[in-house]
Amino acid sequence: MPVDIMGVKRRLLTLLQDVNLVNEYLKRFGPVINVKNIKEIKYGGKSAGISKTAPAVLKKPGAPAAKAPAQPAPEEAGEQDPIYEMSVNCPICGRTKITKYELRAKTQQVLQTTLLVPVYAGASGYATVDYTRLAITVCPDCLFASPDKKNFNYPSFTGTSEEKSSLSIGVILNMKDATEERKKALPAALGNPDYFKRERSPKVAIESYRLAMIRAQVEADLIQPYANYKLGSYMLKIAYIQKAEKLDDTESLVEALKYFEKSFSVSECTSEEIEMQVLYTIVALQIRLGDLNTANSYLGTFGKLLNERTANMKKDPSLTEKWIEKWQDKAKYLWEEREDLSIFDR
């Protein structure tokens, strides 16, 4: 059977994330994927022949994550501000003119940690902004919170009308019923539009995600798609902030794992790409938390799914293996590196 060169290139690009490295790999090793060869290319320094991708100095396992250096204001650094403000209205209590911080397109180079939390770096003359801390919009009157503009009522594209919230009636009614509960959870923020202002402390940023989780939990209780996936993703953002502040993130990672396992067990993600991403994240979290037996078991699930898909493709050629293969390759790489927990600091 002939080698699928384009398929190999695609999988290598997923793992190496640099077309120059892919070309170097194929030149040296040919169209056969091998984890050890991938590591040699990616972290081999001069032996890879591309100085641009020389490995960064890694911390020893267990060392605290490096805290990002203080960033000067855009005007002080001579860089443009990548953030702009827009106003949205609360679908729960009716509060108007709530400030939402939006990230201008193509102003940041966005990479991901091993646990898929975005990391931002300024691009095209724009300042670097950690948008993770600003992503959640919170109503100061009822503390409804979400990172999604569409969960609020917001101006239409033309600005002449209002787009209504994408939340279901069930979620809106349940959120209204739970308003007093949210108010008791964070009384200091009530009626204070400056509480969640742009210069958010780590504490306030974490509080914003906790408020967003209240909404996502209501969605999970109503068995809505992606609800547990959202809960897990919010917990990973909280863990990321904690780690940056040199705080223990273990409990947050354990909680995130619980939500991702629930998401996968009930097959709530209608997108296969996201579902395979969830499976990868479960493997990654199990490795990070030291439960290698369970991680290996979930890793085997990729193989089972791939075998099933290969068989079904004989009957339905429109099916594809690409999402299973993509996230399986990433999970296999983590498994090969399982003894080196510094991979979670990259």
C-alpha positions in Angstrom: 0.0 0.0 0.0 1.6 3.4 -1.0 2.5 5.9 1.7 0.1 8.8 2.1 2.7 11.5 1.9 0.2 14.4 2.4 -1.3 12.6 5.4 2.1 12.2 7.0 2.9 15.8 6.4 -0.3 16.9 8.0 0.3 14.8 11.1 3.9 16.0 11.3 2.7 19.6 11.1 0.3 19.0 13.9 3.1 17.7 16.1 5.9 20.1 15.1 3.8 23.2 14.3 6.5 24.5 11.9 6.6 23.7 8.2 10.4 24.1 8.2 10.7 21.4 10.8 8.4 19.2 8.8 10.6 19.5 5.8 13.7 18.9 7.8 12.1 15.8 9.3 11.1 14.4 5.9 14.6 15.1 4.6 16.3 13.2 7.4 13.9 10.4 8.2 11.5 10.1 5.3 7.6 9.8 5.5 7.5 7.5 8.6 6.3 9.0 11.9 8.5 8.1 14.9 8.2 9.8 18.3 12.0 9.7 19.0 12.7 11.3 15.6 10.1 14.0 16.3 11.8 14.8 19.6 15.2 15.0 18.0 13.9 17.4 15.4 11.8 19.5 17.8 14.3 19.7 20.7 17.6 18.7 19.1 19.0 22.3 18.8 21.7 22.6 16.2 21.3 19.0 15.1 17.9 20.0 13.6 19.7 22.6 11.5 17.2 25.4 12.2 18.3 27.9 14.8 14.9 29.5 14.9 13.5 26.5 16.7 16.3 25.9 19.3 14.6 24.7 22.5 13.9 27.1 25.3 15.5 26.3 28.7 13.1 24.2 30.6 12.5 24.1 34.4 13.1 21.0 36.3 10.0 19.0 37.1 8.2 20.4 40.1 9.7 23.9 39.7 7.2 26.7 39.9 6.0 28.2 36.7 7.7 31.4 35.6 5.6 34.5 36.2 5.0 36.6 33.2 7.0 39.9 33.4 5.0 43.0 34.0 3.7 44.5 30.7 3.9 48.2 30.1 0.8 50.0 28.9 0.5 50.0 25.1 1.0 53.8 25.0 4.2 53.5 27.1 5.7 50.8 24.9 4.8 52.6 21.7 2.6 49.7 20.8 -1.1 49.7 19.8 -3.8 48.4 22.2 -5.2 45.1 21.0 -8.3 45.4 23.2 -11.4 47.4 22.4 -14.6 47.8 24.4 -18.2 47.1 23.4 -21.4 47.3 25.4 -23.7 44.4 25.9 -27.0 44.0 27.9 -27.8 41.4 30.4 -30.5 38.8 29.4 -31.1 37.9 33.0 -31.8 41.2 34.8 -31.9 43.7 31.9 -28.8 45.7 32.9 -27.6 47.8 30.0 -24.2 49.0 28.8 -22.1 46.3 30.4 -18.5 46.6 29.3 -17.2 43.6 27.3 -13.5 43.5 26.4 -12.9 42.2 22.9 -9.6 41.2 21.2 -8.9 42.8 17.9 -8.3 40.3 15.1 -4.7 39.5 14.2 -3.3 41.5 17.0 -1.9 38.5 19.0 0.0 35.4 18.1 -1.9 32.7 20.0 -0.2 29.5 21.1 -1.4 26.9 23.5 0.0 25.2 26.6 0.1 21.4 26.8 -3.3 21.7 28.5 -4.6 23.8 25.6 -4.9 27.1 27.4 -4.2 30.0 25.0 -1.0 32.1 25.5 -0.9 35.5 23.9 2.0 37.5 22.4 1.6 40.8 20.6 1.8 40.8 16.8 2.0 43.5 14.1 2.9 46.3 16.4 0.3 45.5 19.1 1.1 45.1 22.7 0.9 41.7 24.4 -2.3 41.2 26.6 -3.2 38.2 28.6 -6.7 38.0 27.3 -7.4 34.9 29.4 -7.9 37.3 32.4 -10.3 39.6 30.5 -12.4 37.1 28.5 -15.3 36.8 31.0 -17.9 39.5 30.9 -19.9 40.0 34.2 -23.1 41.8 34.8 -22.5 44.0 37.9 -26.2 43.8 38.9 -26.9 40.1 38.9 -23.4 38.6 38.3 -24.4 36.7 35.2 -21.1 35.9 33.5 -20.0 34.4 30.2 -17.0 34.8 27.7 -19.5 34.5 24.8 -20.9 37.8 23.4 -23.8 35.8 22.0 -24.9 34.8 25.5 -25.8 38.5 26.1 -28.1 40.8 24.2 -25.8 42.8 21.9 -26.0 45.4 19.1 -26.6 43.9 15.6 -24.0 44.2 12.9 -25.7 47.3 11.6 -26.2 48.8 15.0 -29.8 49.5 14.4 -31.3 46.7 16.4 -30.4 44.3 19.2 -29.5 40.6 18.8 -31.1 38.5 21.5 -29.2 36.1 23.7 -28.5 32.7 22.4 -29.2 31.2 25.8 -32.2 28.9 25.9 -35.3 29.9 27.8 -34.6 27.2 30.3 -31.2 28.5 31.1 -32.4 32.1 31.4 -35.2 31.1 33.8 -32.9 29.1 36.0 -30.3 31.9 36.0 -33.0 34.3 37.1 -34.1 31.9 39.9 -30.4 31.6 41.1 -29.7 35.4 41.1 -29.7 35.7 44.9 -27.4 32.8 45.2 -24.9 34.5 42.8 -25.2 37.8 44.8 -24.4 36.0 48.1 -21.3 34.3 46.4 -19.7 37.7 45.6 -21.3 40.6 47.4 -18.3 42.9 46.9 -18.9 43.0 43.1 -22.6 43.9 43.3 -23.5 47.3 41.7 -19.8 48.0 41.0 -19.0 48.1 37.3 -15.3 48.7 38.2 -15.0 45.5 40.0 -14.3 43.6 36.8 -12.5 46.4 35.1 -9.7 45.8 32.7 -6.8 45.7 35.2 -8.1 42.5 36.7 -6.1 41.0 39.5 -5.6 37.2 39.5 -8.2 36.9 42.3 -10.8 38.8 40.3 -10.0 36.9 37.1 -10.6 33.6 38.9 -13.8 34.9 40.4 -15.1 35.8 36.9 -14.5 32.2 35.8 -16.2 30.9 38.9 -19.3 33.0 38.1 -19.2 31.8 34.5 -19.2 28.2 35.8 -22.5 28.8 37.6 -24.1 29.5 34.2 -22.3 26.5 32.6 -23.5 24.2 35.4 -27.1 25.2 34.7 -26.5 24.3 31.1 -25.1 20.9 32.2 -28.1 20.3 34.5 -30.3 20.9 31.4 -28.2 18.5 29.4 -27.1 21.1 26.9 -24.3 20.4 24.4 -20.7 21.3 25.5 -21.7 22.3 29.0 -19.3 20.0 30.8 -16.6 20.9 28.2 -17.1 24.6 29.1 -16.8 23.8 32.8 -13.6 21.9 32.3 -12.2 24.6 30.1 -13.0 27.3 32.7 -11.2 25.3 35.4 -8.1 25.0 33.2 -8.0 28.8 32.9 -8.3 29.0 36.7 -5.4 26.5 37.1 -3.4 28.5 34.5 -3.8 31.7 36.5 -3.0 30.0 39.8 0.2 28.5 38.3 1.3 31.8 37.0 0.9 33.2 40.5 2.9 30.3 41.9 -0.1 28.8 43.6 -1.0 25.2 43.9 -3.2 24.3 40.9 -3.8 20.6 41.7 -7.3 20.9 43.0 -8.3 22.9 39.9 -6.8 20.3 37.6 -8.7 17.5 39.4 -11.9 19.4 39.1 -11.3 20.1 35.4 -10.6 16.4 34.8 -13.9 15.5 36.4 -15.8 17.7 33.9 -13.9 16.5 30.9 -14.5 12.9 31.8 -18.2 13.6 32.2 -18.2 15.4 28.8 -16.7 12.4 27.1 -18.8 9.8 28.9 -22.1 11.4 27.7 -20.8 12.4 24.2 -22.1 15.9 24.6 -19.8 17.5 22.0 -21.4 17.3 18.6 -18.1 18.3 16.9 -15.8 15.3 16.5 -12.8 17.6 16.6 -13.8 18.9 20.0 -14.7 15.4 21.3 -11.2 14.2 20.3 -9.7 17.3 22.0 -11.6 16.4 25.2 -10.1 12.8 25.0 -6.6 14.2 24.6 -7.1 16.6 27.5 -8.2 13.7 29.7 -5.0 11.8 28.9 -2.9 14.9 29.5 -4.5 15.6 32.9 -4.2 12.0 34.0 -0.5 12.1 33.1 -0.1 15.5 34.9 -1.8 14.2 38.0 0.2 11.0 38.0 -2.5 8.5 37.2 -0.6 6.7 34.4 -2.8 3.6 34.4 -5.9 5.5 33.7 -4.1 7.7 31.2 -3.0 4.6 29.3 -6.5 3.3 29.3 -7.9 6.5 27.7 -5.0 6.5 25.3 -6.1 3.1 24.1 -9.6 4.5 23.4 -8.0 6.5 20.5 -6.9 3.2 18.9 -10.4 1.6 19.3 -12.0 4.7 17.8 -9.5 4.7 14.9 -10.1 1.0 14.2 -13.9 1.5 14.1 -13.5 4.5 11.9 -11.3 2.7 9.4 -13.9 -0.1 9.2 -16.7 2.3 8.7 -14.8 4.2 6.0 -15.0 1.2 3.8 -18.8 1.6 3.8 -18.9 5.4 3.8 -15.9 7.1 2.1 -17.1 10.5 3.2 -15.9 9.7 6.8 -12.5 10.9 7.9 -9.8 9.8 10.4 -8.1 13.2 10.6 -9.4 14.4 14.0 -8.8 11.0 15.7 -5.3 10.8 14.3 -4.5 14.4 15.1 -5.3 14.2 18.8 -4.1 10.6 19.1 -0.6 11.8 17.9 -0.6 14.5 20.4 -1.6 12.2 23.2 1.0 9.6 22.2 3.7 12.3 22.3 2.7 13.1 25.9 2.7 9.5 26.8 6.3 9.1 25.5 7.3 12.1 27.6 5.3 11.1 30.7 8.3 11.0 33.0 9.2 14.6 32.2 6.5 16.8 33.9 8.2 19.9 32.6 6.2 19.3 29.4 3.4 21.0 31.3 5.4 24.1 31.7 5.8 24.6 28.0 
